[in-house]
Amino acid sequence: MKEGKWPGHVVMIAFPDARHAHDWWDSPAYQDIAPLRSRHIDSDIVIVEGVAEGYDPRSTAQAMREQLG
């Protein structure tokens, strides 16, 4: 982290590809519950392609914590 403030929390949801992620985001089912999230937490939503099979976000989060010292 070079600038700003990050509490270190990450929630990752896997989809077969970005199109599936966008379809989920735009779905009526998700749009019905999205206000529950947005009313209770400040967050950023990022859709990223290319996370390898078997990716373990815990190790990435740990490495980031170590760098932040």
PyMOL Python script that loads the backbone (N, CA, C, O; Angstrom):
from pymol import cmd

cmd.read_pdbstr("""\
ATOM      1  N   MET A   1       0.848  -1.168   0.000  1.00  0.00           N
ATOM      2  CA  MET A   1       0.000   0.000   0.000  1.00  0.00           C
ATOM      3  C   MET A   1       0.891   1.227   0.000  1.00  0.00           C
ATOM      4  O   MET A   1       1.704   1.421   0.904  1.00  0.00           O
ATOM      5  N   LYS A   2       0.734   2.028  -0.992  1.00  0.00           N
ATOM      6  CA  LYS A   2       1.549   3.231  -1.106  1.00  0.00           C
ATOM      7  C   LYS A   2       0.818   4.476  -0.618  1.00  0.00           C
ATOM      8  O   LYS A   2       1.449   5.441  -0.189  1.00  0.00           O
ATOM      9  N   GLU A   3      -0.490   4.456  -0.682  1.00  0.00           N
ATOM     10  CA  GLU A   3      -1.246   5.651  -0.319  1.00  0.00           C
ATOM     11  C   GLU A   3      -2.640   5.245   0.119  1.00  0.00           C
ATOM     12  O   GLU A   3      -3.185   4.253  -0.365  1.00  0.00           O
ATOM     13  N   GLY A   4      -3.204   5.995   1.016  1.00  0.00           N
ATOM     14  CA  GLY A   4      -4.561   5.726   1.469  1.00  0.00           C
ATOM     15  C   GLY A   4      -4.583   4.793   2.659  1.00  0.00           C
ATOM     16  O   GLY A   4      -3.561   4.511   3.285  1.00  0.00           O
ATOM     17  N   LYS A   5      -5.768   4.331   2.945  1.00  0.00           N
ATOM     18  CA  LYS A   5      -5.964   3.480   4.113  1.00  0.00           C
ATOM     19  C   LYS A   5      -6.751   2.249   3.684  1.00  0.00           C
ATOM     20  O   LYS A   5      -7.833   2.362   3.108  1.00  0.00           O
ATOM     21  N   TRP A   6      -6.205   1.086   3.967  1.00  0.00           N
ATOM     22  CA  TRP A   6      -6.866  -0.166   3.633  1.00  0.00           C
ATOM     23  C   TRP A   6      -6.925  -1.015   4.881  1.00  0.00           C
ATOM     24  O   TRP A   6      -5.885  -1.291   5.481  1.00  0.00           O
ATOM     25  N   PRO A   7      -8.117  -1.443   5.296  1.00  0.00           N
ATOM     26  CA  PRO A   7      -8.225  -2.210   6.534  1.00  0.00           C
ATOM     27  C   PRO A   7      -7.728  -3.647   6.412  1.00  0.00           C
ATOM     28  O   PRO A   7      -7.584  -4.332   7.424  1.00  0.00           O
ATOM     29  N   GLY A   8      -7.466  -4.113   5.205  1.00  0.00           N
ATOM     30  CA  GLY A   8      -6.940  -5.453   5.033  1.00  0.00           C
ATOM     31  C   GLY A   8      -7.974  -6.527   4.827  1.00  0.00           C
ATOM     32  O   GLY A   8      -7.639  -7.710   4.886  1.00  0.00           O
ATOM     33  N   HIS A   9      -9.218  -6.166   4.589  1.00  0.00           N
ATOM     34  CA  HIS A   9     -10.287  -7.145   4.395  1.00  0.00           C
ATOM     35  C   HIS A   9     -10.526  -7.360   2.904  1.00  0.00           C
ATOM     36  O   HIS A   9     -10.605  -6.402   2.135  1.00  0.00           O
ATOM     37  N   VAL A  10     -10.639  -8.611   2.506  1.00  0.00           N
ATOM     38  CA  VAL A  10     -10.905  -8.952   1.112  1.00  0.00           C
ATOM     39  C   VAL A  10     -11.970 -10.036   1.083  1.00  0.00           C
ATOM     40  O   VAL A  10     -11.899 -11.013   1.829  1.00  0.00           O
ATOM     41  N   VAL A  11     -12.948  -9.855   0.221  1.00  0.00           N
ATOM     42  CA  VAL A  11     -13.917 -10.908  -0.064  1.00  0.00           C
ATOM     43  C   VAL A  11     -13.782 -11.191  -1.554  1.00  0.00           C
ATOM     44  O   VAL A  11     -13.896 -10.285  -2.380  1.00  0.00           O
ATOM     45  N   MET A  12     -13.541 -12.442  -1.889  1.00  0.00           N
ATOM     46  CA  MET A  12     -13.355 -12.808  -3.287  1.00  0.00           C
ATOM     47  C   MET A  12     -14.395 -13.848  -3.666  1.00  0.00           C
ATOM     48  O   MET A  12     -14.607 -14.827  -2.951  1.00  0.00           O
ATOM     49  N   ILE A  13     -15.041 -13.621  -4.802  1.00  0.00           N
ATOM     50  CA  ILE A  13     -16.030 -14.552  -5.323  1.00  0.00           C
ATOM     51  C   ILE A  13     -15.551 -14.989  -6.699  1.00  0.00           C
ATOM     52  O   ILE A  13     -15.246 -14.144  -7.541  1.00  0.00           O
ATOM     53  N   ALA A  14     -15.478 -16.279  -6.941  1.00  0.00           N
ATOM     54  CA  ALA A  14     -15.001 -16.798  -8.220  1.00  0.00           C
ATOM     55  C   ALA A  14     -16.151 -16.986  -9.197  1.00  0.00           C
ATOM     56  O   ALA A  14     -17.239 -17.429  -8.827  1.00  0.00           O
ATOM     57  N   PHE A  15     -15.888 -16.641 -10.443  1.00  0.00           N
ATOM     58  CA  PHE A  15     -16.811 -16.863 -11.553  1.00  0.00           C
ATOM     59  C   PHE A  15     -16.013 -17.483 -12.692  1.00  0.00           C
ATOM     60  O   PHE A  15     -14.796 -17.312 -12.750  1.00  0.00           O
ATOM     61  N   PRO A  16     -16.668 -18.193 -13.592  1.00  0.00           N
ATOM     62  CA  PRO A  16     -15.930 -18.781 -14.710  1.00  0.00           C
ATOM     63  C   PRO A  16     -15.212 -17.736 -15.571  1.00  0.00           C
ATOM     64  O   PRO A  16     -14.150 -18.013 -16.126  1.00  0.00           O
ATOM     65  N   ASP A  17     -15.791 -16.542 -15.680  1.00  0.00           N
ATOM     66  CA  ASP A  17     -15.172 -15.463 -16.457  1.00  0.00           C
ATOM     67  C   ASP A  17     -15.849 -14.149 -16.086  1.00  0.00           C
ATOM     68  O   ASP A  17     -16.820 -14.129 -15.328  1.00  0.00           O
ATOM     69  N   ALA A  18     -15.327 -13.056 -16.627  1.00  0.00           N
ATOM     70  CA  ALA A  18     -15.844 -11.726 -16.286  1.00  0.00           C
ATOM     71  C   ALA A  18     -17.300 -11.553 -16.710  1.00  0.00           C
ATOM     72  O   ALA A  18     -18.067 -10.880 -16.021  1.00  0.00           O
ATOM     73  N   ARG A  19     -17.687 -12.148 -17.824  1.00  0.00           N
ATOM     74  CA  ARG A  19     -19.076 -12.029 -18.285  1.00  0.00           C
ATOM     75  C   ARG A  19     -20.041 -12.585 -17.236  1.00  0.00           C
ATOM     76  O   ARG A  19     -21.085 -11.988 -16.975  1.00  0.00           O
ATOM     77  N   HIS A  20     -19.693 -13.732 -16.632  1.00  0.00           N
ATOM     78  CA  HIS A  20     -20.534 -14.307 -15.582  1.00  0.00           C
ATOM     79  C   HIS A  20     -20.601 -13.376 -14.370  1.00  0.00           C
ATOM     80  O   HIS A  20     -21.652 -13.244 -13.742  1.00  0.00           O
ATOM     81  N   ALA A  21     -19.491 -12.739 -14.046  1.00  0.00           N
ATOM     82  CA  ALA A  21     -19.483 -11.803 -12.917  1.00  0.00           C
ATOM     83  C   ALA A  21     -20.390 -10.610 -13.192  1.00  0.00           C
ATOM     84  O   ALA A  21     -21.148 -10.189 -12.318  1.00  0.00           O
ATOM     85  N   HIS A  22     -20.315 -10.072 -14.390  1.00  0.00           N
ATOM     86  CA  HIS A  22     -21.176  -8.939 -14.751  1.00  0.00           C
ATOM     87  C   HIS A  22     -22.645  -9.360 -14.764  1.00  0.00           C
ATOM     88  O   HIS A  22     -23.517  -8.622 -14.307  1.00  0.00           O
ATOM     89  N   ASP A  23     -22.907 -10.561 -15.296  1.00  0.00           N
ATOM     90  CA  ASP A  23     -24.292 -11.052 -15.308  1.00  0.00           C
ATOM     91  C   ASP A  23     -24.834 -11.195 -13.887  1.00  0.00           C
ATOM     92  O   ASP A  23     -25.987 -10.857 -13.619  1.00  0.00           O
ATOM     93  N   TRP A  24     -23.994 -11.696 -12.980  1.00  0.00           N
ATOM     94  CA  TRP A  24     -24.402 -11.816 -11.571  1.00  0.00           C
ATOM     95  C   TRP A  24     -24.705 -10.438 -10.993  1.00  0.00           C
ATOM     96  O   TRP A  24     -25.747 -10.240 -10.369  1.00  0.00           O
ATOM     97  N   TRP A  25     -23.801  -9.489 -11.200  1.00  0.00           N
ATOM     98  CA  TRP A  25     -23.964  -8.133 -10.671  1.00  0.00           C
ATOM     99  C   TRP A  25     -25.268  -7.511 -11.173  1.00  0.00           C
ATOM    100  O   TRP A  25     -25.988  -6.866 -10.411  1.00  0.00           O
ATOM    101  N   ASP A  26     -25.564  -7.707 -12.449  1.00  0.00           N
ATOM    102  CA  ASP A  26     -26.743  -7.098 -13.068  1.00  0.00           C
ATOM    103  C   ASP A  26     -28.028  -7.873 -12.808  1.00  0.00           C
ATOM    104  O   ASP A  26     -29.109  -7.393 -13.150  1.00  0.00           O
ATOM    105  N   SER A  27     -27.938  -9.052 -12.213  1.00  0.00           N
ATOM    106  CA  SER A  27     -29.128  -9.883 -12.041  1.00  0.00           C
ATOM    107  C   SER A  27     -30.125  -9.252 -11.067  1.00  0.00           C
ATOM    108  O   SER A  27     -29.728  -8.593 -10.106  1.00  0.00           O
ATOM    109  N   PRO A  28     -31.410  -9.456 -11.316  1.00  0.00           N
ATOM    110  CA  PRO A  28     -32.429  -8.956 -10.390  1.00  0.00           C
ATOM    111  C   PRO A  28     -32.238  -9.510  -8.973  1.00  0.00           C
ATOM    112  O   PRO A  28     -32.478  -8.801  -7.995  1.00  0.00           O
ATOM    113  N   ALA A  29     -31.813 -10.757  -8.858  1.00  0.00           N
ATOM    114  CA  ALA A  29     -31.619 -11.358  -7.531  1.00  0.00           C
ATOM    115  C   ALA A  29     -30.554 -10.603  -6.740  1.00  0.00           C
ATOM    116  O   ALA A  29     -30.755 -10.304  -5.563  1.00  0.00           O
ATOM    117  N   TYR A  30     -29.409 -10.288  -7.381  1.00  0.00           N
ATOM    118  CA  TYR A  30     -28.370  -9.550  -6.658  1.00  0.00           C
ATOM    119  C   TYR A  30     -28.812  -8.108  -6.412  1.00  0.00           C
ATOM    120  O   TYR A  30     -28.585  -7.575  -5.325  1.00  0.00           O
ATOM    121  N   GLN A  31     -29.426  -7.481  -7.383  1.00  0.00           N
ATOM    122  CA  GLN A  31     -29.865  -6.094  -7.213  1.00  0.00           C
ATOM    123  C   GLN A  31     -30.863  -5.959  -6.061  1.00  0.00           C
ATOM    124  O   GLN A  31     -30.924  -4.915  -5.412  1.00  0.00           O
ATOM    125  N   ASP A  32     -31.639  -7.008  -5.807  1.00  0.00           N
ATOM    126  CA  ASP A  32     -32.570  -6.992  -4.673  1.00  0.00           C
ATOM    127  C   ASP A  32     -31.838  -6.924  -3.337  1.00  0.00           C
ATOM    128  O   ASP A  32     -32.313  -6.273  -2.406  1.00  0.00           O
ATOM    129  N   ILE A  33     -30.683  -7.592  -3.232  1.00  0.00           N
ATOM    130  CA  ILE A  33     -29.973  -7.629  -1.953  1.00  0.00           C
ATOM    131  C   ILE A  33     -28.796  -6.657  -1.866  1.00  0.00           C
ATOM    132  O   ILE A  33     -28.253  -6.453  -0.781  1.00  0.00           O
ATOM    133  N   ALA A  34     -28.395  -6.059  -2.975  1.00  0.00           N
ATOM    134  CA  ALA A  34     -27.245  -5.138  -2.980  1.00  0.00           C
ATOM    135  C   ALA A  34     -27.386  -4.009  -1.959  1.00  0.00           C
ATOM    136  O   ALA A  34     -26.383  -3.637  -1.350  1.00  0.00           O
ATOM    137  N   PRO A  35     -28.570  -3.445  -1.740  1.00  0.00           N
ATOM    138  CA  PRO A  35     -28.686  -2.388  -0.733  1.00  0.00           C
ATOM    139  C   PRO A  35     -28.296  -2.838   0.681  1.00  0.00           C
ATOM    140  O   PRO A  35     -27.844  -2.022   1.485  1.00  0.00           O
ATOM    141  N   LEU A  36     -28.465  -4.113   0.983  1.00  0.00           N
ATOM    142  CA  LEU A  36     -28.043  -4.608   2.303  1.00  0.00           C
ATOM    143  C   LEU A  36     -26.545  -4.400   2.494  1.00  0.00           C
ATOM    144  O   LEU A  36     -26.102  -3.996   3.569  1.00  0.00           O
ATOM    145  N   ARG A  37     -25.764  -4.677   1.447  1.00  0.00           N
ATOM    146  CA  ARG A  37     -24.316  -4.490   1.514  1.00  0.00           C
ATOM    147  C   ARG A  37     -23.977  -3.008   1.562  1.00  0.00           C
ATOM    148  O   ARG A  37     -23.223  -2.566   2.428  1.00  0.00           O
ATOM    149  N   SER A  38     -24.527  -2.251   0.643  1.00  0.00           N
ATOM    150  CA  SER A  38     -24.116  -0.849   0.521  1.00  0.00           C
ATOM    151  C   SER A  38     -24.565   0.017   1.698  1.00  0.00           C
ATOM    152  O   SER A  38     -23.940   1.040   1.977  1.00  0.00           O
ATOM    153  N   ARG A  39     -25.630  -0.371   2.387  1.00  0.00           N
ATOM    154  CA  ARG A  39     -26.059   0.397   3.562  1.00  0.00           C
ATOM    155  C   ARG A  39     -25.196   0.129   4.789  1.00  0.00           C
ATOM    156  O   ARG A  39     -25.167   0.941   5.714  1.00  0.00           O
ATOM    157  N   HIS A  40     -24.493  -1.002   4.805  1.00  0.00           N
ATOM    158  CA  HIS A  40     -23.802  -1.415   6.020  1.00  0.00           C
ATOM    159  C   HIS A  40     -22.282  -1.387   5.945  1.00  0.00           C
ATOM    160  O   HIS A  40     -21.619  -1.441   6.981  1.00  0.00           O
ATOM    161  N   ILE A  41     -21.722  -1.306   4.758  1.00  0.00           N
ATOM    162  CA  ILE A  41     -20.264  -1.247   4.648  1.00  0.00           C
ATOM    163  C   ILE A  41     -19.854  -0.316   3.516  1.00  0.00           C
ATOM    164  O   ILE A  41     -20.570  -0.163   2.526  1.00  0.00           O
ATOM    165  N   ASP A  42     -18.693   0.299   3.679  1.00  0.00           N
ATOM    166  CA  ASP A  42     -18.068   1.030   2.590  1.00  0.00           C
ATOM    167  C   ASP A  42     -17.184   0.034   1.859  1.00  0.00           C
ATOM    168  O   ASP A  42     -16.392  -0.667   2.488  1.00  0.00           O
ATOM    169  N   SER A  43     -17.305  -0.036   0.559  1.00  0.00           N
ATOM    170  CA  SER A  43     -16.530  -1.041  -0.157  1.00  0.00           C
ATOM    171  C   SER A  43     -16.280  -0.611  -1.589  1.00  0.00           C
ATOM    172  O   SER A  43     -16.925   0.295  -2.117  1.00  0.00           O
ATOM    173  N   ASP A  44     -15.334  -1.283  -2.190  1.00  0.00           N
ATOM    174  CA  ASP A  44     -15.057  -1.152  -3.610  1.00  0.00           C
ATOM    175  C   ASP A  44     -15.304  -2.520  -4.231  1.00  0.00           C
ATOM    176  O   ASP A  44     -14.954  -3.546  -3.648  1.00  0.00           O
ATOM    177  N   ILE A  45     -15.897  -2.531  -5.396  1.00  0.00           N
ATOM    178  CA  ILE A  45     -16.139  -3.772  -6.118  1.00  0.00           C
ATOM    179  C   ILE A  45     -15.232  -3.752  -7.339  1.00  0.00           C
ATOM    180  O   ILE A  45     -15.259  -2.808  -8.128  1.00  0.00           O
ATOM    181  N   VAL A  46     -14.433  -4.796  -7.489  1.00  0.00           N
ATOM    182  CA  VAL A  46     -13.500  -4.888  -8.601  1.00  0.00           C
ATOM    183  C   VAL A  46     -13.687  -6.240  -9.266  1.00  0.00           C
ATOM    184  O   VAL A  46     -13.687  -7.272  -8.596  1.00  0.00           O
ATOM    185  N   ILE A  47     -13.847  -6.235 -10.580  1.00  0.00           N
ATOM    186  CA  ILE A  47     -13.919  -7.477 -11.335  1.00  0.00           C
ATOM    187  C   ILE A  47     -12.595  -7.629 -12.070  1.00  0.00           C
ATOM    188  O   ILE A  47     -12.182  -6.757 -12.835  1.00  0.00           O
ATOM    189  N   VAL A  48     -11.939  -8.763 -11.817  1.00  0.00           N
ATOM    190  CA  VAL A  48     -10.604  -9.003 -12.362  1.00  0.00           C
ATOM    191  C   VAL A  48     -10.586 -10.353 -13.064  1.00  0.00           C
ATOM    192  O   VAL A  48     -11.070 -11.346 -12.520  1.00  0.00           O
ATOM    193  N   GLU A  49     -10.034 -10.392 -14.258  1.00  0.00           N
ATOM    194  CA  GLU A  49      -9.844 -11.670 -14.945  1.00  0.00           C
ATOM    195  C   GLU A  49      -8.460 -12.211 -14.630  1.00  0.00           C
ATOM    196  O   GLU A  49      -7.540 -11.449 -14.332  1.00  0.00           O
ATOM    197  N   GLY A  50      -8.320 -13.500 -14.694  1.00  0.00           N
ATOM    198  CA  GLY A  50      -7.008 -14.090 -14.659  1.00  0.00           C
ATOM    199  C   GLY A  50      -6.531 -14.650 -13.335  1.00  0.00           C
ATOM    200  O   GLY A  50      -5.348 -14.965 -13.205  1.00  0.00           O
ATOM    201  N   VAL A  51      -7.398 -14.786 -12.352  1.00  0.00           N
ATOM    202  CA  VAL A  51      -6.970 -15.424 -11.110  1.00  0.00           C
ATOM    203  C   VAL A  51      -6.832 -16.915 -11.392  1.00  0.00           C
ATOM    204  O   VAL A  51      -7.779 -17.569 -11.829  1.00  0.00           O
ATOM    205  N   ALA A  52      -5.660 -17.429 -11.140  1.00  0.00           N
ATOM    206  CA  ALA A  52      -5.349 -18.810 -11.502  1.00  0.00           C
ATOM    207  C   ALA A  52      -6.127 -19.822 -10.664  1.00  0.00           C
ATOM    208  O   ALA A  52      -6.488 -19.560  -9.517  1.00  0.00           O
ATOM    209  N   GLU A  53      -6.371 -20.960 -11.257  1.00  0.00           N
ATOM    210  CA  GLU A  53      -6.986 -22.079 -10.544  1.00  0.00           C
ATOM    211  C   GLU A  53      -6.151 -22.383  -9.310  1.00  0.00           C
ATOM    212  O   GLU A  53      -4.924 -22.452  -9.389  1.00  0.00           O
ATOM    213  N   GLY A  54      -6.805 -22.563  -8.180  1.00  0.00           N
ATOM    214  CA  GLY A  54      -6.091 -22.871  -6.947  1.00  0.00           C
ATOM    215  C   GLY A  54      -5.550 -21.655  -6.218  1.00  0.00           C
ATOM    216  O   GLY A  54      -4.866 -21.808  -5.206  1.00  0.00           O
ATOM    217  N   TYR A  55      -5.838 -20.447  -6.701  1.00  0.00           N
ATOM    218  CA  TYR A  55      -5.370 -19.222  -6.051  1.00  0.00           C
ATOM    219  C   TYR A  55      -5.855 -19.178  -4.605  1.00  0.00           C
ATOM    220  O   TYR A  55      -7.025 -19.441  -4.329  1.00  0.00           O
ATOM    221  N   ASP A  56      -4.959 -18.847  -3.693  1.00  0.00           N
ATOM    222  CA  ASP A  56      -5.296 -18.778  -2.274  1.00  0.00           C
ATOM    223  C   ASP A  56      -5.181 -17.331  -1.813  1.00  0.00           C
ATOM    224  O   ASP A  56      -4.067 -16.848  -1.606  1.00  0.00           O
ATOM    225  N   PRO A  57      -6.293 -16.625  -1.646  1.00  0.00           N
ATOM    226  CA  PRO A  57      -6.221 -15.217  -1.269  1.00  0.00           C
ATOM    227  C   PRO A  57      -5.605 -14.999   0.106  1.00  0.00           C
ATOM    228  O   PRO A  57      -5.129 -13.902   0.399  1.00  0.00           O
ATOM    229  N   ARG A  58      -5.604 -16.016   0.946  1.00  0.00           N
ATOM    230  CA  ARG A  58      -5.011 -15.862   2.279  1.00  0.00           C
ATOM    231  C   ARG A  58      -3.523 -15.561   2.185  1.00  0.00           C
ATOM    232  O   ARG A  58      -3.009 -14.728   2.931  1.00  0.00           O
ATOM    233  N   SER A  59      -2.822 -16.238   1.266  1.00  0.00           N
ATOM    234  CA  SER A  59      -1.381 -15.998   1.146  1.00  0.00           C
ATOM    235  C   SER A  59      -1.108 -14.601   0.604  1.00  0.00           C
ATOM    236  O   SER A  59      -0.147 -13.957   1.023  1.00  0.00           O
ATOM    237  N   THR A  60      -1.932 -14.125  -0.316  1.00  0.00           N
ATOM    238  CA  THR A  60      -1.768 -12.768  -0.837  1.00  0.00           C
ATOM    239  C   THR A  60      -2.035 -11.747   0.261  1.00  0.00           C
ATOM    240  O   THR A  60      -1.282 -10.785   0.410  1.00  0.00           O
ATOM    241  N   ALA A  61      -3.091 -11.948   1.021  1.00  0.00           N
ATOM    242  CA  ALA A  61      -3.414 -11.022   2.116  1.00  0.00           C
ATOM    243  C   ALA A  61      -2.287 -11.010   3.155  1.00  0.00           C
ATOM    244  O   ALA A  61      -1.920  -9.948   3.657  1.00  0.00           O
ATOM    245  N   GLN A  62      -1.743 -12.176   3.475  1.00  0.00           N
ATOM    246  CA  GLN A  62      -0.637 -12.250   4.437  1.00  0.00           C
ATOM    247  C   GLN A  62       0.586 -11.499   3.928  1.00  0.00           C
ATOM    248  O   GLN A  62       1.222 -10.765   4.684  1.00  0.00           O
ATOM    249  N   ALA A  63       0.919 -11.677   2.652  1.00  0.00           N
ATOM    250  CA  ALA A  63       2.061 -10.970   2.067  1.00  0.00           C
ATOM    251  C   ALA A  63       1.843  -9.452   2.114  1.00  0.00           C
ATOM    252  O   ALA A  63       2.781  -8.700   2.381  1.00  0.00           O
ATOM    253  N   MET A  64       0.627  -9.008   1.859  1.00  0.00           N
ATOM    254  CA  MET A  64       0.332  -7.569   1.925  1.00  0.00           C
ATOM    255  C   MET A  64       0.464  -7.058   3.347  1.00  0.00           C
ATOM    256  O   MET A  64       0.996  -5.969   3.562  1.00  0.00           O
ATOM    257  N   ARG A  65      -0.011  -7.826   4.328  1.00  0.00           N
ATOM    258  CA  ARG A  65       0.130  -7.427   5.728  1.00  0.00           C
ATOM    259  C   ARG A  65       1.591  -7.297   6.108  1.00  0.00           C
ATOM    260  O   ARG A  65       1.978  -6.357   6.803  1.00  0.00           O
ATOM    261  N   GLU A  66       2.404  -8.240   5.653  1.00  0.00           N
ATOM    262  CA  GLU A  66       3.834  -8.209   5.971  1.00  0.00           C
ATOM    263  C   GLU A  66       4.512  -6.988   5.362  1.00  0.00           C
ATOM    264  O   GLU A  66       5.385  -6.387   5.988  1.00  0.00           O
ATOM    265  N   GLN A  67       4.118  -6.617   4.150  1.00  0.00           N
ATOM    266  CA  GLN A  67       4.687  -5.443   3.513  1.00  0.00           C
ATOM    267  C   GLN A  67       4.280  -4.161   4.218  1.00  0.00           C
ATOM    268  O   GLN A  67       5.052  -3.204   4.280  1.00  0.00           O
ATOM    269  N   LEU A  68       3.065  -4.147   4.749  1.00  0.00           N
ATOM    270  CA  LEU A  68       2.585  -2.961   5.463  1.00  0.00           C
ATOM    271  C   LEU A  68       3.272  -2.825   6.813  1.00  0.00           C
ATOM    272  O   LEU A  68       3.313  -1.743   7.400  1.00  0.00           O
ATOM    273  N   GLY A  69       3.813  -3.947   7.298  1.00  0.00           N
ATOM    274  CA  GLY A  69       4.593  -3.975   8.508  1.00  0.00           C
ATOM    275  C   GLY A  69       3.900  -3.640   9.734  1.00  0.00           C
ATOM    276  O   GLY A  69       4.505  -3.643  10.806  1.00  0.00           O
TER     277      GLY A  69
END
""", "prot")
cmd.dss("prot")
cmd.show_as("cartoon", "prot")
cmd.util.cbc("prot")
cmd.orient("prot")
